[in-house]
Amino acid sequence: MALKDYSDEFRADAVALYESTPGATYKGIAADLAVSRGSLREWVVRARAQRGEAPGRPPT
C-alpha cells in the first residue's frame, strides 16, 4: 500500500475534529476521513506534544 501525503491543514482539521467530537474514537474518525487509525493517532499525539499537553483525551 502506498503512503499518502496529507497536507498540514488536513492533519490539523482531522485532529480538531477528533478532539471536538464527544465520544469520538480514532477508529471512527479515521474511517470517516478515509485515513488509517494509526495515522490519526500519530497526528493527535504530535499536535498535543506541540501544545505541551500530555497524551490522552482532554478532560470534559
mmCIF file of the N, C-alpha and C atoms, coordinates in Angstrom:
data_MODEL
# 
_entry.id   MODEL 
# 
loop_
_atom_site.group_PDB 
_atom_site.id 
_atom_site.type_symbol 
_atom_site.label_atom_id 
_atom_site.label_alt_id 
_atom_site.label_comp_id 
_atom_site.label_asym_id 
_atom_site.label_entity_id 
_atom_site.label_seq_id 
_atom_site.pdbx_PDB_ins_code 
_atom_site.Cartn_x 
_atom_site.Cartn_y 
_atom_site.Cartn_z 
_atom_site.occupancy 
_atom_site.B_iso_or_equiv 
_atom_site.pdbx_formal_charge 
_atom_site.auth_seq_id 
_atom_site.auth_comp_id 
_atom_site.auth_asym_id 
_atom_site.auth_atom_id 
_atom_site.pdbx_PDB_model_num 
ATOM 1   N N  . MET A 1 1  ? 0.839   -1.175 0.000  1.00 0.00 ? 1  MET A N  1 
ATOM 2   C CA . MET A 1 1  ? 0.000   0.000  0.000  1.00 0.00 ? 1  MET A CA 1 
ATOM 3   C C  . MET A 1 1  ? 0.888   1.243  0.000  1.00 0.00 ? 1  MET A C  1 
ATOM 4   N N  . ALA A 1 2  ? 0.593   2.188  -0.855 1.00 0.00 ? 2  ALA A N  1 
ATOM 5   C CA . ALA A 1 2  ? 1.385   3.408  -0.961 1.00 0.00 ? 2  ALA A CA 1 
ATOM 6   C C  . ALA A 1 2  ? 1.047   4.366  0.178  1.00 0.00 ? 2  ALA A C  1 
ATOM 7   N N  . LEU A 1 3  ? 2.064   5.071  0.635  1.00 0.00 ? 3  LEU A N  1 
ATOM 8   C CA . LEU A 1 3  ? 1.846   6.078  1.666  1.00 0.00 ? 3  LEU A CA 1 
ATOM 9   C C  . LEU A 1 3  ? 1.225   7.313  1.033  1.00 0.00 ? 3  LEU A C  1 
ATOM 10  N N  . LYS A 1 4  ? 0.252   7.903  1.720  1.00 0.00 ? 4  LYS A N  1 
ATOM 11  C CA . LYS A 1 4  ? -0.372  9.123  1.231  1.00 0.00 ? 4  LYS A CA 1 
ATOM 12  C C  . LYS A 1 4  ? 0.246   10.303 1.952  1.00 0.00 ? 4  LYS A C  1 
ATOM 13  N N  . ASP A 1 5  ? 0.352   11.411 1.251  1.00 0.00 ? 5  ASP A N  1 
ATOM 14  C CA . ASP A 1 5  ? 0.903   12.624 1.830  1.00 0.00 ? 5  ASP A CA 1 
ATOM 15  C C  . ASP A 1 5  ? -0.250  13.591 2.074  1.00 0.00 ? 5  ASP A C  1 
ATOM 16  N N  . TYR A 1 6  ? -0.601  13.784 3.337  1.00 0.00 ? 6  TYR A N  1 
ATOM 17  C CA . TYR A 1 6  ? -1.700  14.669 3.701  1.00 0.00 ? 6  TYR A CA 1 
ATOM 18  C C  . TYR A 1 6  ? -1.144  16.047 4.040  1.00 0.00 ? 6  TYR A C  1 
ATOM 19  N N  . SER A 1 7  ? -1.876  17.077 3.665  1.00 0.00 ? 7  SER A N  1 
ATOM 20  C CA . SER A 1 7  ? -1.428  18.441 3.947  1.00 0.00 ? 7  SER A CA 1 
ATOM 21  C C  . SER A 1 7  ? -1.487  18.717 5.448  1.00 0.00 ? 7  SER A C  1 
ATOM 22  N N  . ASP A 1 8  ? -0.712  19.696 5.873  1.00 0.00 ? 8  ASP A N  1 
ATOM 23  C CA . ASP A 1 8  ? -0.733  20.105 7.281  1.00 0.00 ? 8  ASP A CA 1 
ATOM 24  C C  . ASP A 1 8  ? -2.132  20.560 7.683  1.00 0.00 ? 8  ASP A C  1 
ATOM 25  N N  . GLU A 1 9  ? -2.817  21.238 6.770  1.00 0.00 ? 9  GLU A N  1 
ATOM 26  C CA . GLU A 1 9  ? -4.174  21.712 7.051  1.00 0.00 ? 9  GLU A CA 1 
ATOM 27  C C  . GLU A 1 9  ? -5.127  20.535 7.264  1.00 0.00 ? 9  GLU A C  1 
ATOM 28  N N  . PHE A 1 10 ? -5.025  19.511 6.421  1.00 0.00 ? 10 PHE A N  1 
ATOM 29  C CA . PHE A 1 10 ? -5.875  18.334 6.567  1.00 0.00 ? 10 PHE A CA 1 
ATOM 30  C C  . PHE A 1 10 ? -5.621  17.661 7.912  1.00 0.00 ? 10 PHE A C  1 
ATOM 31  N N  . ARG A 1 11 ? -4.348  17.516 8.264  1.00 0.00 ? 11 ARG A N  1 
ATOM 32  C CA . ARG A 1 11 ? -3.993  16.883 9.541  1.00 0.00 ? 11 ARG A CA 1 
ATOM 33  C C  . ARG A 1 11 ? -4.537  17.687 10.719 1.00 0.00 ? 11 ARG A C  1 
ATOM 34  N N  . ALA A 1 12 ? -4.373  19.004 10.658 1.00 0.00 ? 12 ALA A N  1 
ATOM 35  C CA . ALA A 1 12 ? -4.871  19.866 11.739 1.00 0.00 ? 12 ALA A CA 1 
ATOM 36  C C  . ALA A 1 12 ? -6.389  19.780 11.845 1.00 0.00 ? 12 ALA A C  1 
ATOM 37  N N  . ASP A 1 13 ? -7.067  19.751 10.708 1.00 0.00 ? 13 ASP A N  1 
ATOM 38  C CA . ASP A 1 13 ? -8.527  19.628 10.714 1.00 0.00 ? 13 ASP A CA 1 
ATOM 39  C C  . ASP A 1 13 ? -8.961  18.281 11.280 1.00 0.00 ? 13 ASP A C  1 
ATOM 40  N N  . ALA A 1 14 ? -8.232  17.230 10.948 1.00 0.00 ? 14 ALA A N  1 
ATOM 41  C CA . ALA A 1 14 ? -8.550  15.894 11.461 1.00 0.00 ? 14 ALA A CA 1 
ATOM 42  C C  . ALA A 1 14 ? -8.389  15.849 12.974 1.00 0.00 ? 14 ALA A C  1 
ATOM 43  N N  . VAL A 1 15 ? -7.316  16.445 13.473 1.00 0.00 ? 15 VAL A N  1 
ATOM 44  C CA . VAL A 1 15 ? -7.081  16.500 14.922 1.00 0.00 ? 15 VAL A CA 1 
ATOM 45  C C  . VAL A 1 15 ? -8.195  17.296 15.593 1.00 0.00 ? 15 VAL A C  1 
ATOM 46  N N  . ALA A 1 16 ? -8.543  18.437 15.024 1.00 0.00 ? 16 ALA A N  1 
ATOM 47  C CA . ALA A 1 16 ? -9.599  19.273 15.597 1.00 0.00 ? 16 ALA A CA 1 
ATOM 48  C C  . ALA A 1 16 ? -10.933 18.528 15.627 1.00 0.00 ? 16 ALA A C  1 
ATOM 49  N N  . LEU A 1 17 ? -11.232 17.800 14.569 1.00 0.00 ? 17 LEU A N  1 
ATOM 50  C CA . LEU A 1 17 ? -12.468 17.025 14.524 1.00 0.00 ? 17 LEU A CA 1 
ATOM 51  C C  . LEU A 1 17 ? -12.477 15.967 15.615 1.00 0.00 ? 17 LEU A C  1 
ATOM 52  N N  . TYR A 1 18 ? -11.386 15.247 15.752 1.00 0.00 ? 18 TYR A N  1 
ATOM 53  C CA . TYR A 1 18 ? -11.287 14.211 16.785 1.00 0.00 ? 18 TYR A CA 1 
ATOM 54  C C  . TYR A 1 18 ? -11.460 14.815 18.177 1.00 0.00 ? 18 TYR A C  1 
ATOM 55  N N  . GLU A 1 19 ? -10.757 15.904 18.430 1.00 0.00 ? 19 GLU A N  1 
ATOM 56  C CA . GLU A 1 19 ? -10.774 16.495 19.765 1.00 0.00 ? 19 GLU A CA 1 
ATOM 57  C C  . GLU A 1 19 ? -12.087 17.199 20.099 1.00 0.00 ? 19 GLU A C  1 
ATOM 58  N N  . SER A 1 20 ? -12.836 17.609 19.096 1.00 0.00 ? 20 SER A N  1 
ATOM 59  C CA . SER A 1 20 ? -14.080 18.344 19.347 1.00 0.00 ? 20 SER A CA 1 
ATOM 60  C C  . SER A 1 20 ? -15.328 17.469 19.286 1.00 0.00 ? 20 SER A C  1 
ATOM 61  N N  . THR A 1 21 ? -15.158 16.189 18.992 1.00 0.00 ? 21 THR A N  1 
ATOM 62  C CA . THR A 1 21 ? -16.297 15.287 18.875 1.00 0.00 ? 21 THR A CA 1 
ATOM 63  C C  . THR A 1 21 ? -16.423 14.445 20.139 1.00 0.00 ? 21 THR A C  1 
ATOM 64  N N  . PRO A 1 22 ? -17.448 14.703 20.956 1.00 0.00 ? 22 PRO A N  1 
ATOM 65  C CA . PRO A 1 22 ? -17.618 13.916 22.180 1.00 0.00 ? 22 PRO A CA 1 
ATOM 66  C C  . PRO A 1 22 ? -17.775 12.425 21.863 1.00 0.00 ? 22 PRO A C  1 
ATOM 67  N N  . GLY A 1 23 ? -17.044 11.609 22.573 1.00 0.00 ? 23 GLY A N  1 
ATOM 68  C CA . GLY A 1 23 ? -17.137 10.164 22.394 1.00 0.00 ? 23 GLY A CA 1 
ATOM 69  C C  . GLY A 1 23 ? -16.461 9.626  21.149 1.00 0.00 ? 23 GLY A C  1 
ATOM 70  N N  . ALA A 1 24 ? -15.730 10.477 20.444 1.00 0.00 ? 24 ALA A N  1 
ATOM 71  C CA . ALA A 1 24 ? -15.071 10.042 19.210 1.00 0.00 ? 24 ALA A CA 1 
ATOM 72  C C  . ALA A 1 24 ? -13.992 9.012  19.511 1.00 0.00 ? 24 ALA A C  1 
ATOM 73  N N  . THR A 1 25 ? -13.798 8.128  18.556 1.00 0.00 ? 25 THR A N  1 
ATOM 74  C CA . THR A 1 25 ? -12.706 7.160  18.636 1.00 0.00 ? 25 THR A CA 1 
ATOM 75  C C  . THR A 1 25 ? -11.791 7.388  17.439 1.00 0.00 ? 25 THR A C  1 
ATOM 76  N N  . TYR A 1 26 ? -10.538 6.963  17.600 1.00 0.00 ? 26 TYR A N  1 
ATOM 77  C CA . TYR A 1 26 ? -9.625  7.052  16.458 1.00 0.00 ? 26 TYR A CA 1 
ATOM 78  C C  . TYR A 1 26 ? -10.206 6.276  15.283 1.00 0.00 ? 26 TYR A C  1 
ATOM 79  N N  . LYS A 1 27 ? -10.726 5.106  15.561 1.00 0.00 ? 27 LYS A N  1 
ATOM 80  C CA . LYS A 1 27 ? -11.259 4.244  14.506 1.00 0.00 ? 27 LYS A CA 1 
ATOM 81  C C  . LYS A 1 27 ? -12.404 4.929  13.756 1.00 0.00 ? 27 LYS A C  1 
ATOM 82  N N  . GLY A 1 28 ? -13.331 5.526  14.492 1.00 0.00 ? 28 GLY A N  1 
ATOM 83  C CA . GLY A 1 28 ? -14.492 6.156  13.864 1.00 0.00 ? 28 GLY A CA 1 
ATOM 84  C C  . GLY A 1 28 ? -14.134 7.369  13.025 1.00 0.00 ? 28 GLY A C  1 
ATOM 85  N N  . ILE A 1 29 ? -13.331 8.260  13.593 1.00 0.00 ? 29 ILE A N  1 
ATOM 86  C CA . ILE A 1 29 ? -12.947 9.466  12.854 1.00 0.00 ? 29 ILE A CA 1 
ATOM 87  C C  . ILE A 1 29 ? -12.072 9.096  11.662 1.00 0.00 ? 29 ILE A C  1 
ATOM 88  N N  . ALA A 1 30 ? -11.153 8.164  11.854 1.00 0.00 ? 30 ALA A N  1 
ATOM 89  C CA . ALA A 1 30 ? -10.286 7.731  10.752 1.00 0.00 ? 30 ALA A CA 1 
ATOM 90  C C  . ALA A 1 30 ? -11.111 7.161  9.605  1.00 0.00 ? 30 ALA A C  1 
ATOM 91  N N  . ALA A 1 31 ? -12.119 6.361  9.934  1.00 0.00 ? 31 ALA A N  1 
ATOM 92  C CA . ALA A 1 31 ? -12.978 5.793  8.888  1.00 0.00 ? 31 ALA A CA 1 
ATOM 93  C C  . ALA A 1 31 ? -13.730 6.897  8.151  1.00 0.00 ? 31 ALA A C  1 
ATOM 94  N N  . ASP A 1 32 ? -14.241 7.882  8.891  1.00 0.00 ? 32 ASP A N  1 
ATOM 95  C CA . ASP A 1 32 ? -14.960 8.995  8.263  1.00 0.00 ? 32 ASP A CA 1 
ATOM 96  C C  . ASP A 1 32 ? -14.068 9.770  7.297  1.00 0.00 ? 32 ASP A C  1 
ATOM 97  N N  . LEU A 1 33 ? -12.783 9.882  7.633  1.00 0.00 ? 33 LEU A N  1 
ATOM 98  C CA . LEU A 1 33 ? -11.849 10.664 6.816  1.00 0.00 ? 33 LEU A CA 1 
ATOM 99  C C  . LEU A 1 33 ? -11.056 9.815  5.820  1.00 0.00 ? 33 LEU A C  1 
ATOM 100 N N  . ALA A 1 34 ? -11.263 8.505  5.852  1.00 0.00 ? 34 ALA A N  1 
ATOM 101 C CA . ALA A 1 34 ? -10.553 7.571  4.969  1.00 0.00 ? 34 ALA A CA 1 
ATOM 102 C C  . ALA A 1 34 ? -9.037  7.636  5.171  1.00 0.00 ? 34 ALA A C  1 
ATOM 103 N N  . VAL A 1 35 ? -8.633  7.665  6.453  1.00 0.00 ? 35 VAL A N  1 
ATOM 104 C CA . VAL A 1 35 ? -7.216  7.594  6.811  1.00 0.00 ? 35 VAL A CA 1 
ATOM 105 C C  . VAL A 1 35 ? -7.050  6.426  7.767  1.00 0.00 ? 35 VAL A C  1 
ATOM 106 N N  . SER A 1 36 ? -5.826  6.018  8.004  1.00 0.00 ? 36 SER A N  1 
ATOM 107 C CA . SER A 1 36 ? -5.621  4.910  8.932  1.00 0.00 ? 36 SER A CA 1 
ATOM 108 C C  . SER A 1 36 ? -5.756  5.399  10.370 1.00 0.00 ? 36 SER A C  1 
ATOM 109 N N  . ARG A 1 37 ? -6.182  4.501  11.230 1.00 0.00 ? 37 ARG A N  1 
ATOM 110 C CA . ARG A 1 37 ? -6.325  4.805  12.648 1.00 0.00 ? 37 ARG A CA 1 
ATOM 111 C C  . ARG A 1 37 ? -4.978  5.231  13.230 1.00 0.00 ? 37 ARG A C  1 
ATOM 112 N N  . GLY A 1 38 ? -3.935  4.536  12.819 1.00 0.00 ? 38 GLY A N  1 
ATOM 113 C CA . GLY A 1 38 ? -2.597  4.849  13.308 1.00 0.00 ? 38 GLY A CA 1 
ATOM 114 C C  . GLY A 1 38 ? -2.125  6.238  12.906 1.00 0.00 ? 38 GLY A C  1 
ATOM 115 N N  . SER A 1 39 ? -2.442  6.638  11.689 1.00 0.00 ? 39 SER A N  1 
ATOM 116 C CA . SER A 1 39 ? -2.060  7.983  11.238 1.00 0.00 ? 39 SER A CA 1 
ATOM 117 C C  . SER A 1 39 ? -2.761  9.045  12.072 1.00 0.00 ? 39 SER A C  1 
ATOM 118 N N  . LEU A 1 40 ? -4.065  8.885  12.258 1.00 0.00 ? 40 LEU A N  1 
ATOM 119 C CA . LEU A 1 40 ? -4.814  9.860  13.047 1.00 0.00 ? 40 LEU A CA 1 
ATOM 120 C C  . LEU A 1 40 ? -4.271  9.935  14.465 1.00 0.00 ? 40 LEU A C  1 
ATOM 121 N N  . ARG A 1 41 ? -4.005  8.796  15.061 1.00 0.00 ? 41 ARG A N  1 
ATOM 122 C CA . ARG A 1 41 ? -3.474  8.776  16.424 1.00 0.00 ? 41 ARG A CA 1 
ATOM 123 C C  . ARG A 1 41 ? -2.139  9.518  16.487 1.00 0.00 ? 41 ARG A C  1 
ATOM 124 N N  . GLU A 1 42 ? -1.276  9.269  15.526 1.00 0.00 ? 42 GLU A N  1 
ATOM 125 C CA . GLU A 1 42 ? 0.033   9.936  15.495 1.00 0.00 ? 42 GLU A CA 1 
ATOM 126 C C  . GLU A 1 42 ? -0.128  11.449 15.360 1.00 0.00 ? 42 GLU A C  1 
ATOM 127 N N  . TRP A 1 43 ? -1.053  11.888 14.519 1.00 0.00 ? 43 TRP A N  1 
ATOM 128 C CA . TRP A 1 43 ? -1.281  13.319 14.346 1.00 0.00 ? 43 TRP A CA 1 
ATOM 129 C C  . TRP A 1 43 ? -1.762  13.950 15.650 1.00 0.00 ? 43 TRP A C  1 
ATOM 130 N N  . VAL A 1 44 ? -2.652  13.260 16.355 1.00 0.00 ? 44 VAL A N  1 
ATOM 131 C CA . VAL A 1 44 ? -3.171  13.776 17.624 1.00 0.00 ? 44 VAL A CA 1 
ATOM 132 C C  . VAL A 1 44 ? -2.051  13.852 18.657 1.00 0.00 ? 44 VAL A C  1 
ATOM 133 N N  . VAL A 1 45 ? -1.264  12.796 18.762 1.00 0.00 ? 45 VAL A N  1 
ATOM 134 C CA . VAL A 1 45 ? -0.153  12.772 19.720 1.00 0.00 ? 45 VAL A CA 1 
ATOM 135 C C  . VAL A 1 45 ? 0.830   13.905 19.427 1.00 0.00 ? 45 VAL A C  1 
ATOM 136 N N  . ARG A 1 46 ? 1.170   14.095 18.168 1.00 0.00 ? 46 ARG A N  1 
ATOM 137 C CA . ARG A 1 46 ? 2.113   15.163 17.795 1.00 0.00 ? 46 ARG A CA 1 
ATOM 138 C C  . ARG A 1 46 ? 1.541   16.547 18.082 1.00 0.00 ? 46 ARG A C  1 
ATOM 139 N N  . ALA A 1 47 ? 0.267   16.746 17.761 1.00 0.00 ? 47 ALA A N  1 
ATOM 140 C CA . ALA A 1 47 ? -0.366  18.047 17.996 1.00 0.00 ? 47 ALA A CA 1 
ATOM 141 C C  . ALA A 1 47 ? -0.369  18.375 19.482 1.00 0.00 ? 47 ALA A C  1 
ATOM 142 N N  . ARG A 1 48 ? -0.676  17.393 20.299 1.00 0.00 ? 48 ARG A N  1 
ATOM 143 C CA . ARG A 1 48 ? -0.690  17.621 21.749 1.00 0.00 ? 48 ARG A CA 1 
ATOM 144 C C  . ARG A 1 48 ? 0.709   17.892 22.275 1.00 0.00 ? 48 ARG A C  1 
ATOM 145 N N  . ALA A 1 49 ? 1.688   17.193 21.757 1.00 0.00 ? 49 ALA A N  1 
ATOM 146 C CA . ALA A 1 49 ? 3.075   17.417 22.182 1.00 0.00 ? 49 ALA A CA 1 
ATOM 147 C C  . ALA A 1 49 ? 3.519   18.833 21.807 1.00 0.00 ? 49 ALA A C  1 
ATOM 148 N N  . GLN A 1 50 ? 3.125   19.292 20.627 1.00 0.00 ? 50 GLN A N  1 
ATOM 149 C CA . GLN A 1 50 ? 3.488   20.643 20.189 1.00 0.00 ? 50 GLN A CA 1 
ATOM 150 C C  . GLN A 1 50 ? 2.849   21.706 21.074 1.00 0.00 ? 50 GLN A C  1 
ATOM 151 N N  . ARG A 1 51 ? 1.677   21.391 21.634 1.00 0.00 ? 51 ARG A N  1 
ATOM 152 C CA . ARG A 1 51 ? 0.992   22.320 22.542 1.00 0.00 ? 51 ARG A CA 1 
ATOM 153 C C  . ARG A 1 51 ? 1.451   22.140 23.985 1.00 0.00 ? 51 ARG A C  1 
ATOM 154 N N  . GLY A 1 52 ? 2.340   21.188 24.217 1.00 0.00 ? 52 GLY A N  1 
ATOM 155 C CA . GLY A 1 52 ? 2.842   20.940 25.560 1.00 0.00 ? 52 GLY A CA 1 
ATOM 156 C C  . GLY A 1 52 ? 1.877   20.176 26.442 1.00 0.00 ? 52 GLY A C  1 
ATOM 157 N N  . GLU A 1 53 ? 0.938   19.463 25.828 1.00 0.00 ? 53 GLU A N  1 
ATOM 158 C CA . GLU A 1 53 ? -0.057  18.698 26.574 1.00 0.00 ? 53 GLU A CA 1 
ATOM 159 C C  . GLU A 1 53 ? 0.375   17.245 26.692 1.00 0.00 ? 53 GLU A C  1 
ATOM 160 N N  . ALA A 1 54 ? -0.124  16.597 27.712 1.00 0.00 ? 54 ALA A N  1 
ATOM 161 C CA . ALA A 1 54 ? 0.123   15.166 27.887 1.00 0.00 ? 54 ALA A CA 1 
ATOM 162 C C  . ALA A 1 54 ? -0.772  14.389 26.932 1.00 0.00 ? 54 ALA A C  1 
ATOM 163 N N  . PRO A 1 55 ? -0.346  13.192 26.524 1.00 0.00 ? 55 PRO A N  1 
ATOM 164 C CA . PRO A 1 55 ? -1.199  12.361 25.675 1.00 0.00 ? 55 PRO A CA 1 
ATOM 165 C C  . PRO A 1 55 ? -2.486  11.992 26.406 1.00 0.00 ? 55 PRO A C  1 
ATOM 166 N N  . GLY A 1 56 ? -3.504  11.671 25.654 1.00 0.00 ? 56 GLY A N  1 
ATOM 167 C CA . GLY A 1 56 ? -4.791  11.289 26.231 1.00 0.00 ? 56 GLY A CA 1 
ATOM 168 C C  . GLY A 1 56 ? -5.839  12.328 25.913 1.00 0.00 ? 56 GLY A C  1 
ATOM 169 N N  . ARG A 1 57 ? -7.077  11.964 26.128 1.00 0.00 ? 57 ARG A N  1 
ATOM 170 C CA . ARG A 1 57 ? -8.181  12.879 25.855 1.00 0.00 ? 57 ARG A CA 1 
ATOM 171 C C  . ARG A 1 57 ? -8.217  13.995 26.882 1.00 0.00 ? 57 ARG A C  1 
ATOM 172 N N  . PRO A 1 58 ? -8.511  15.219 26.439 1.00 0.00 ? 58 PRO A N  1 
ATOM 173 C CA . PRO A 1 58 ? -8.636  16.311 27.400 1.00 0.00 ? 58 PRO A CA 1 
ATOM 174 C C  . PRO A 1 58 ? -9.851  16.091 28.299 1.00 0.00 ? 58 PRO A C  1 
ATOM 175 N N  . PRO A 1 59 ? -9.836  16.603 29.513 1.00 0.00 ? 59 PRO A N  1 
ATOM 176 C CA . PRO A 1 59 ? -10.997 16.439 30.392 1.00 0.00 ? 59 PRO A CA 1 
ATOM 177 C C  . PRO A 1 59 ? -12.212 17.139 29.827 1.00 0.00 ? 59 PRO A C  1 
ATOM 178 N N  . THR A 1 60 ? -13.390 16.574 30.079 1.00 0.00 ? 60 THR A N  1 
ATOM 179 C CA . THR A 1 60 ? -14.632 17.185 29.575 1.00 0.00 ? 60 THR A CA 1 
ATOM 180 C C  . THR A 1 60 ? -15.427 17.787 30.693 1.00 0.00 ? 60 THR A C  1 
# 
